[in-house]
Amino acid sequence: MMELHGRRVVLGVTGGVAAYKAAELARLLVKADVEVNVVLTEAGAQFVGAATFQAITGRPVWQTLWDSRMDNAMAHIDLSRDADFILIAPATADFLAKLTHGLADDLLSTLCLARDCPLLVAPAMNRQMWQNPATQRNIMQLVNDGVSVLGPGIGEQACGETGAGRMLEATEILDDAIAFLQPKVMAGKRVLITAGPTFEAIDPVRGLTNPSSGKMGFALARACVEAGAQVTLIAGPVTLNTPRGATRIDVTSALQMRDAVMRAVDAADVFIGVAAVADYRPVENVAHKIKKSLVMSIDLIANPDILAEVAARPNAPFCVGFAAESQNLASYAEGKRVAKKLPLVVGNLVQDGLGGDQNAVTLFDENGAHSLPQGDKLEVAREIVKHLAVLAGK
Ligand code: C5P
């Protein structure tokens, strides 16, 4: 959570039942070393009291324009002056309408009107209120005005109905706030990513696969979304959640992965092959379970090299390959870069096997090798994206 360390945030809490999640959000922000100044509207205070936020943030909570604690009586200006952003969670339909029209009849709305920092809102309301053309008009206007809208989520609502309008969970809002702070180095780019292992069936109950977790490919998909790209993620069999904002296509075998890639590749500016594609598949996929015997032999045939095939296309997208090696990283990774005609290869030494949460990689491009510091896979993915954005932008 390095991105949030030392930041200053104004957390605006308006009057919706989702205000209880704002307390958790405040806690997560404080844990990430953020200075959180909570501004409660009158209705917000009906749901969660100021004492809760004060205890969580260790700071005064602001509720009125007429607060005498602010020396110059200008809380509506001073609170946002050094803030990195104002985050309103929950943002009710009423408060969004106020924002849209520039009303300033309480501390939070006045603060928003007088701000000189970005504004993020996490809507929270009943699904009918969300779908109402008035709310949709307001949201469109706010987006046009440069406000970032986080969510809303879809699901069960406090009123017992189900649909779009519920506030995102506190962890999702935190993720979105971090994403908001990422440089938009891939804005307008369309990125196609393969991730995870493939599974090559031997018979209905057996197959060939490998322990790739898909975590690195999914982290890259998330980092690309954060950087402003439109992302399609083609995933082998993995049990990971799809990064919000990415379009996911699930496949099982290398041949299915190849077909999915070839269908999508024309619409891609960048192709990142992270998948650990099985090098071979059984020649025959037997229809019935093979009976046990002391010795069994299976004939294997090489799978197509998806990445090499994409890189060899006329008008190929900018291609990035991965090389997981157990030794001689530099020579093997650079060898792959040249053999597959790739502008960029991400190499890593696999010492503890695949599937961990951390990674240490070296980037190989025509200018040589660049080692990135070890970090969790998302941090590493963000660094890879920054590097590839420079190369792909040329
Ligand atoms: O397996 P290998 O080390 O050659 O993988 C290097 C790169 O090529 C990886 O980015 C991998 O996703 C890609 N690849 C592929 N299709 C294959 C084998 C590898 O796209 N059949």
Residues whose N, C-alpha, C, O or C-beta is under 5 A from the ligand:
A	BS01	C5P	G273 V274 A275 A276 V277 A278 N303 P304 D305 I306 L307 V320 G321 F322 A323
